[in-house]
Amino acid sequence: MDRRNLLPIGQFSQASGLSITALRHYDASGVLVPAFVDPVSGYRYFRRDQVRTAQSIRALRQLDIPVEEVGRLLDGGEEELVGALQAHLRAAERRLEVQRSMVHSLLGRLTEGAEMTHRVTVRQGAAERILVRGATLDNSRLDAFLRRAYEEIYQVAGRGPLTFTGPAFVRFHGVCDDENETLVEACLPFWEDGAQPTHLPEGMTVRELPETALACTEVEGAAASFPQILGAYDSVADWITEHGFAFAGPVRMVYRRWTGTPDAPDNRVEIAWPIDEPADDQAVSGGSGTDRDAVGRG
């Protein structure tokens, strides 16, 4: 083996900016295999033209791209790598936007203290028959799912035709953000005494929701888009907790006014959480639709 065009692992480490430990790891994972391994000493040698590949690996790993994905991208050619980097940049910018909003929200909580940021009311939600299309997903897939789900739901509703008894809403059975998946249900209420849906597509069902009290707050415009809207969920949850009520079902996001564009100024959505009566005498009195005078902090 002519080693004049080869670099021993120590020199290659200096040239590439990767530690010897990292180079051994990338060799074992098949991402960056030495050009030659001395059968006697076990020393690894790399070609000089592998330095640029190693530098690319270092940069990709600094972007928190998994080792297995790095290997696949390097094998896929320049066009695939460029596309992956652009997608990674968009995702990073979105994460930064979410983090910026979270920081502003936390700073608001710290500086505003107990000041009210979302007005919480209680209303009585009637029993409803609803068309439901559900899926388990995280926030990155939420908008696309809801668009498809409501297209399917309104197609079914139009064949009836069904008589709608209220605005469309979404039920979240858990935390739906960039790190957590949960069951999400797109819902449309319709009149149970009128025409009924037929020939439901796979994954769509008819559900009966019981009458229930709902703790609610409304947000408009940019405040109705993610992640700003999380403050509204927090406010309602805080209010329910502080007043001794019990959470009685999945939280709802009700489309009171929706343009189709998430951050449009004319959008208005309601966060409505089903609740049960307080467990003690600290309940706040009031009937259906009565405005309760305490508010959570968003």
C-alpha positions, 0 to 999 in steps of 0.5 A: 500500500502506497501511503504517500497519499494517506494521512494517519488518524492523528493528522487526519483528526487535526485537518478535519476537526474531528477527534480521534474518538469520533473518527473511530466511532464514524468508522464503526458506524460506516459513515467515514471508513478509513482508506487503509487499516494496518493489519499489524498495528491497527492504525487507521489511515485516510485519503487526503480527499476524505478531509472535506467529507469529514469536515461536512460530517462535523458540520452536520453533527453540529446541527444535531443531525443523527449519525445514521442520517448523516451517512444517508445524506452523504450517500444521497448526493449534493441535491439531496444534501442541499434539500435536507439542509434547507429543510433543517434551516426552516425547522430551526427557524420555526423552533426559534420562533416557538422559543422566542414566543415561549420566552416572551410568555414566561417574561410576561408571567414574571412581570405581570404577576397576578394581572389578568391576561385572559378573561375566563368565563363558564358556559353550559355546553349542550349535548351534541351529535358530532362527526369526528375524524381523529389521528395521533400526531404532533404539532408539525402535522396538525395543520395539514391533518385538520385541513384534510379532515375537515375537507372529508367531514364537509364532503360527508355533511354535504351529502346529507345535507346535515344541519349544523348546530354550532361551529367546528371544533378540535378536541385535544386528548393530551399535549400536542406540540413539537415534542409530544404526540396525542390523539386529535379529533376534528369535530363538526356538530349537527342536528340529531333530528335532521338528516344523518350522515351515510357512507362514512369513510374509514376513520370517521365516526359519529359521536355523542357528547354529553351536556357539560360545563365549559371553562372558556377564553377567546383569542384573536388574530396572531394570539390564535396561532401556535405557539401564542395560543398556548398561553390561552390554554394555560390560562384556562387550566390555571383558572380551573385548578385555582377554583377547585374544579375537575378537568372533565374531558379533552380541551376543545379549540372552537372556531368562532371565526376562521379565515383559513390562514392561521395568523390572520387578524380576523381569526377568533377561536375559543379555548373551552375545557369541560369541567366538573363541579368543585369538590369543596365549598370553594366553588364560585357560584354562577349559572350557565354563561355566568362570567367568573371573575378570576382568570389564569395567566397566559 
